[in-house]
Amino acid sequence: MKLDKILYIFFFLIFSVQDLRSDIIYPLASVNNKIITNYDLYVETKIFEVINNKTIPENEKRSTLEKLINQTVKKLEADKFNISIDNEITMATYNNITNKKDLPLELERKLKEKLSTENRWEKLIFLKFKSKLALNINEINKKYNLSNASKDEKDKIMLLEKSKKLNNIGLSYFNEIKKKYYIKKY
């Protein structure tokens, strides 16, 4: 009987301590002096779950942490160049992504912050590399066989090609600058 009580108390204490530990915020990674915590990861997964109506499998949480690290690098780089955007752009993107779903206030704030960072990053890439966006019209005409296409179709394809080129340039630039940041995973 005494042994049962002791075991009961022992297990109760172990599970109580474990519940307390889940409420503790601890660092998972850092980018320069910016710390990414388990709470940041929790919020990021919750945003994904609410928007997509599905849960993130446990094995994909590592890639979510990597996305948070990348987002932090982009934010720091946009801050370094004092890139700002109109809040209306962030709100339009937010409304498009959430389809007017009601998110808890903290998730809404974090999602808007994330979208703002992405929009600022895209503006930074555009401003830095707009001179490299020139396209060879003859090459595109051959690639898509645009000889009989309307002006609207040609414009859409040109915009698509510029977007592809900008994404490739942005990815190369990101990989280059990411090496300059001190990134540590705990």
C-alpha positions as CSV (number, residue, x, y, z in Angstrom):
1,M,0.0,0.0,0.0
2,K,2.8,2.4,0.9
3,L,4.7,1.4,-2.2
4,D,1.6,2.3,-4.3
5,K,1.3,5.7,-2.8
6,I,5.0,6.3,-3.3
7,L,4.8,5.3,-7.0
8,Y,1.7,7.4,-7.4
9,I,3.4,10.5,-6.0
10,F,6.6,9.7,-8.0
11,F,4.7,9.5,-11.3
12,F,2.5,12.5,-10.4
13,L,5.6,14.6,-9.8
14,I,7.3,13.5,-13.0
15,F,4.3,14.3,-15.2
16,S,3.7,17.6,-13.4
17,V,7.3,18.7,-14.0
18,Q,7.0,17.7,-17.6
19,D,3.9,19.7,-18.0
20,L,5.7,22.7,-16.5
21,R,8.6,22.2,-18.9
22,S,6.4,22.5,-21.9
23,D,5.5,26.1,-20.8
24,I,9.1,27.1,-20.7
25,I,10.3,29.2,-23.6
26,Y,13.8,28.2,-24.8
27,P,16.0,29.0,-27.8
28,L,16.1,26.7,-30.8
29,A,18.4,28.8,-33.0
30,S,19.9,32.2,-33.4
31,V,20.7,34.4,-36.3
32,N,23.3,36.9,-35.3
33,N,21.7,38.2,-32.1
34,K,18.1,37.3,-33.0
35,I,16.9,34.3,-31.1
36,I,14.3,31.9,-32.5
37,T,12.4,30.1,-29.7
38,N,10.2,27.0,-29.3
39,Y,7.4,29.5,-29.0
40,D,8.2,31.0,-32.5
41,L,8.2,27.4,-33.9
42,Y,4.8,26.8,-32.2
43,V,3.3,29.9,-33.6
44,E,4.6,29.1,-37.1
45,T,3.1,25.6,-37.0
46,K,-0.2,27.0,-35.7
47,I,-0.3,29.5,-38.6
48,F,0.3,26.7,-41.1
49,E,-2.3,24.5,-39.4
50,V,-5.0,27.2,-39.3
51,I,-4.5,28.3,-42.9
52,N,-4.2,24.9,-44.4
53,N,-6.6,23.0,-42.1
54,K,-4.0,20.3,-41.4
55,T,-1.3,19.6,-38.9
56,I,2.4,19.6,-39.6
57,P,3.9,16.2,-39.0
58,E,6.6,16.0,-36.4
59,N,9.3,15.2,-38.9
60,E,8.6,18.4,-40.8
61,K,9.1,20.7,-37.8
62,R,12.9,20.8,-38.6
63,S,12.1,22.3,-42.0
64,T,9.8,24.8,-40.3
65,L,12.7,25.8,-38.1
66,E,14.8,26.3,-41.2
67,K,12.1,28.5,-42.7
68,L,12.1,30.6,-39.5
69,I,15.9,31.0,-39.8
70,N,15.6,32.0,-43.4
71,Q,12.9,34.5,-42.6
72,T,15.1,36.0,-39.9
73,V,17.9,36.4,-42.4
74,K,15.6,38.1,-44.8
75,K,14.2,40.4,-42.1
76,L,17.7,41.4,-41.0
77,E,18.8,42.1,-44.5
78,A,15.8,44.2,-45.3
79,D,16.3,46.1,-42.1
80,K,20.0,46.7,-43.0
81,F,18.9,48.4,-46.2
82,N,15.9,50.2,-44.5
83,I,13.4,48.7,-46.9
84,S,9.8,49.5,-46.1
85,I,6.5,48.7,-47.7
86,D,3.0,50.1,-47.6
87,N,0.9,48.3,-45.0
88,E,-1.9,47.9,-47.6
89,I,0.4,45.4,-49.5
90,T,0.8,43.3,-46.4
91,M,-3.0,43.5,-45.7
92,A,-3.9,42.5,-49.3
93,T,-1.5,39.5,-49.1
94,Y,-2.9,38.6,-45.6
95,N,-6.5,38.7,-46.8
96,N,-5.6,36.6,-49.9
97,I,-3.9,33.9,-47.8
98,T,-6.4,33.7,-45.0
99,N,-9.5,34.0,-47.1
100,K,-10.9,36.2,-44.3
101,K,-10.5,33.5,-41.7
102,D,-10.5,34.7,-38.1
103,L,-7.1,34.0,-36.6
104,P,-6.3,34.4,-32.9
105,L,-4.7,37.9,-32.4
106,E,-1.2,36.6,-31.8
107,L,-1.3,34.4,-34.9
108,E,-2.6,37.3,-37.0
109,R,0.1,39.6,-35.8
110,K,2.9,37.0,-36.5
111,L,1.5,36.2,-39.9
112,K,1.3,39.9,-40.9
113,E,4.9,40.3,-39.6
114,K,6.0,37.3,-41.7
115,L,4.2,38.6,-44.8
116,S,5.7,42.0,-44.3
117,T,9.2,40.5,-44.2
118,E,8.6,38.6,-47.4
119,N,7.2,41.7,-49.2
120,R,10.2,43.7,-47.9
121,W,12.6,41.0,-49.1
122,E,11.0,41.0,-52.6
123,K,11.2,44.7,-52.8
124,L,14.9,44.6,-51.8
125,I,15.7,42.0,-54.5
126,F,13.8,44.0,-57.1
127,L,15.6,47.3,-56.1
128,K,19.0,45.6,-56.1
129,F,18.7,43.7,-59.3
130,K,16.2,45.5,-61.5
131,S,18.9,46.3,-64.0
132,K,19.5,42.6,-64.5
133,L,15.9,41.9,-65.4
134,A,16.3,42.6,-69.1
135,L,14.9,39.8,-71.2
136,N,15.8,38.7,-74.7
137,I,12.4,39.1,-76.5
138,N,13.5,37.0,-79.5
139,E,14.5,34.1,-77.2
140,I,11.1,34.3,-75.4
141,N,9.2,34.5,-78.7
142,K,10.9,31.3,-79.9
143,K,10.5,29.5,-76.5
144,Y,6.7,30.2,-76.3
145,N,6.0,30.6,-80.1
146,L,4.5,34.0,-79.5
147,S,4.3,35.1,-83.2
148,N,0.5,34.9,-83.2
149,A,-0.1,35.8,-79.5
150,S,-2.0,38.9,-78.4
151,K,-0.3,41.7,-76.6
152,D,-1.9,40.7,-73.3
153,E,-0.6,37.1,-73.7
154,K,2.9,38.4,-74.5
155,D,2.8,40.8,-71.5
156,K,1.8,37.9,-69.2
157,I,4.6,35.7,-70.4
158,M,7.1,38.5,-70.1
159,L,5.9,39.1,-66.6
160,L,6.2,35.4,-65.8
161,E,9.7,35.3,-67.2
162,K,10.8,38.4,-65.3
163,S,9.3,36.8,-62.1
164,K,11.2,33.6,-62.7
165,K,14.5,35.5,-63.3
166,L,13.9,37.6,-60.2
167,N,13.3,34.5,-58.1
168,N,16.5,32.9,-59.4
169,I,18.5,36.0,-58.7
170,G,16.9,36.3,-55.3
171,L,17.7,32.7,-54.4
172,S,21.3,33.1,-55.4
173,Y,21.6,36.4,-53.5
174,F,19.9,34.8,-50.4
175,N,22.3,31.8,-50.4
176,E,25.2,34.3,-50.7
177,I,24.2,36.5,-47.9
178,K,23.1,33.7,-45.6
179,K,26.7,32.7,-45.3
180,K,27.5,36.1,-43.8
181,Y,25.2,35.6,-40.9
182,Y,26.1,33.7,-37.7
183,I,23.5,31.0,-37.5
184,K,23.5,28.6,-34.5
185,K,21.1,25.8,-33.8
186,Y,20.7,24.6,-30.2
